[in-house]
Amino acid sequence: MPNDKDIVVVSDLHMGDGGPRDNFAADGKERQFSLFLDYVESQQAELFILGDLFEFWQANVGRILIHRMPFIERFARMGAIFVVGNHDADLADLIGTGLLNHPFFERMTAPFTRRIGGRTFRFMHGHEVNPFNRDGRPHWGRILAILGGIIEDRKGSPLLSAGGLTEKSLLKISRTFMWLWNNSVNLFEKGLPNEPHHSLSESLTPTQDPARLKGMMALYQKDRLRGGYDYLVAGHTHHAGLFGRWYANSGCWVGLRNNFLIIKPDARVQVWEWKNKRAVLIEETGEIKE
């Protein structure tokens, strides 16, 4: 594997089918991301996409793949590596099967490690350490996303577009509905042998319930110590930044900021924002840049 190139890391683009549920289709994100890919190519860097590239929780899988084929083709030409996330977990069982018959999906992978600058880096989406998100089966988080999609259909635009509601606001709106439904399911489950209590909060993502961020950090640290690697690079939480000396998050492209990471061949990690058609350095090796 090449070891003399920068590695650019993005995650959580949540590309949809271009409809009213598609946050990536709002606020000029598609054009900005195309310019960002021009930048990556100009730097002759490797591109890693750490999960939730696609938004299968809110749209038809086939329609998304067809609509996003221009980006898929470009990723293939760039040799991008794609780690499957929880919002595109429908693809996980297809890794290595060749069933998708496209060069981009030949580089689709589960979490992996790479040695960079004398340190072992672990690349994952981030949901893999959470027992309520890693199995790929629909849980309450997916139900909440579907509920949000129905509201977006009525609204005619994504909730996370500029001036729209945040997922935290959506969580508040849907609490009553989810609480009533959750109680109904738990009542039914009481009659089933060996059936665990069905928890709403445990199966939401950190983006849907920000209170889960601290718990995710603990899970990440536990996985790092168990796996024996030096540095974790992940997405999932949508909160970009460097945390301690062992974890970096690549943020997302569906909020107010478009973040990405650059990992240098000497193992330095930088947090960047794509803003006004250019890359802006935000944070490096734990120190905030002016």
Residue pairs with C-beta under 8 A, 6 or more apart in sequence:
1 114
2 46
3 115
3 116
3 265
4 265
5 44
5 45
5 46
5 265
6 43
6 45
6 46
6 262
6 263
6 264
6 265
7 45
7 46
7 47
7 48
7 116
7 262
7 263
8 40
8 43
8 45
8 46
8 47
8 48
8 260
8 261
8 262
9 48
9 50
9 123
9 233
9 250
9 260
9 261
9 262
9 263
10 36
10 47
10 48
10 49
10 50
10 235
10 250
10 253
10 260
10 261
11 49
11 50
11 51
11 52
11 53
11 85
11 125
11 234
11 235
11 236
11 250
11 251
11 252
12 51
12 52
12 85
12 235
12 236
12 238
12 250
12 251
12 252
12 253
12 254
13 24
13 33
13 49
13 52
13 53
13 54
13 252
13 253
13 254
14 23
14 24
14 52
14 53
14 54
14 55
14 87
14 252
14 253
14 254
15 22
15 24
15 53
15 54
15 55
15 64
15 68
15 71
16 22
16 23
16 24
16 25
16 54
16 55
16 58
16 59
16 64
16 67
17 59
17 60
17 63
17 64
17 67
18 25
18 67
19 25
19 59
20 152
20 153
20 155
20 156
20 157
20 158
21 55
21 58
21 59
21 148
21 149
21 152
21 153
21 158
22 55
22 58
22 59
22 158
23 29
23 55
23 158
23 159
23 160
23 161
23 254
24 30
24 33
24 55
24 253
24 254
25 158
26 157
26 158
26 160
26 161
26 162
27 161
27 162
29 253
29 254
29 258
32 258
32 274
32 277
33 71
33 253
33 258
33 274
35 274
35 277
36 258
36 260
36 274
36 279
37 47
37 74
37 78
39 274
39 278
39 279
40 47
40 78
41 78
45 262
46 79
46 81
47 75
47 78
47 79
47 80
47 81
48 80
48 81
48 83
48 123
48 233
49 75
49 80
49 81
49 82
49 83
50 83
50 85
50 123
50 124
50 125
50 126
50 233
50 234
50 235
50 250
51 83
51 84
51 85
51 86
51 87
51 88
51 124
51 125
51 126
51 127
51 235
51 236
52 85
52 86
52 87
52 88
52 125
52 235
52 236
52 252
53 82
53 85
53 88
54 61
54 64
54 65
54 68
54 87
54 88
54 91
55 64
55 87
55 88
56 64
56 87
56 88
56 89
56 90
57 87
57 141
57 142
57 145
57 146
57 149
58 145
58 146
58 148
58 149
58 152
59 149
61 90
65 72
72 102
72 104
73 104
75 82
75 104
76 102
76 103
76 104
76 107
79 107
80 104
80 107
81 107
81 109
82 104
82 105
82 107
82 108
82 109
83 108
83 109
83 110
83 111
83 112
83 123
83 124
83 125
84 91
84 92
84 95
84 108
84 109
84 110
84 125
85 125
85 126
85 127
85 235
85 236
86 125
86 127
86 133
86 134
86 136
86 141
86 205
86 236
87 145
89 136
90 136
91 100
91 105
91 108
92 110
92 136
93 136
94 100
94 105
94 108
95 108
95 109
95 110
98 106
100 108
110 128
111 122
111 123
111 124
111 125
111 128
112 122
112 123
113 120
113 121
113 122
113 123
113 229
114 120
114 121
114 123
115 121
116 263
116 265
116 267
117 264
117 265
117 266
117 267
117 268
118 267
119 230
119 231
119 267
120 228
120 229
120 230
120 231
121 229
121 230
121 231
121 232
121 233
121 263
121 267
122 223
122 224
122 227
122 229
122 231
122 232
122 233
123 233
123 234
124 232
124 233
124 234
125 234
125 235
125 236
126 216
126 220
126 234
126 235
126 236
126 237
126 249
127 133
127 134
127 205
127 236
128 134
129 216
129 219
129 220
129 222
129 223
130 216
130 219
132 139
132 199
132 202
132 203
133 139
133 141
133 203
133 205
139 203
140 178
140 182
140 200
140 203
140 204
141 203
141 204
141 205
141 208
143 178
144 170
144 171
144 174
144 178
144 204
144 208
145 208
147 170
147 174
147 177
148 159
148 167
148 170
148 174
151 159
151 170
151 173
152 158
152 159
155 164
157 164
158 164
159 165
159 166
159 167
159 169
159 170
160 166
160 167
160 254
160 255
162 256
165 173
167 207
167 208
168 208
168 210
170 208
171 204
171 208
171 209
178 200
179 200
182 198
182 199
182 200
185 198
186 197
186 198
189 195
189 197
189 198
201 209
201 211
201 212
204 212
205 212
205 236
205 237
206 212
206 213
206 216
206 236
206 237
206 238
206 239
207 236
207 237
207 238
207 252
213 237
213 239
216 236
216 237
217 243
217 247
220 232
220 234
220 247
221 246
221 247
223 232
224 230
224 232
224 246
224 247
230 246
231 246
231 247
231 248
231 267
231 269
232 246
232 247
232 248
233 247
233 248
233 249
233 250
233 261
233 263
233 269
234 247
234 248
234 249
234 250
235 249
235 250
235 251
235 252
236 249
237 249
238 251
238 252
238 254
238 255
239 249
239 251
240 249
240 250
240 251
240 252
240 257
240 259
240 261
240 271
240 273
240 282
241 248
241 249
241 251
241 271
241 283
242 248
242 269
242 271
242 283
242 284
242 285
242 286
243 249
244 286
245 286
248 261
248 269
248 271
250 259
250 260
250 261
251 257
251 258
251 259
251 260
251 271
252 259
253 259
257 273
257 275
258 273
258 274
258 275
259 271
259 272
259 273
259 274
259 282
260 272
260 273
260 274
261 269
261 270
261 271
261 272
262 269
262 270
262 272
263 269
263 270
264 270
268 284
268 285
269 284
269 285
270 281
270 282
270 283
270 284
270 285
271 281
271 282
271 283
271 284
272 279
272 280
272 281
272 282
273 279
273 280
273 282
274 280
281 289
282 288
282 289
283 289
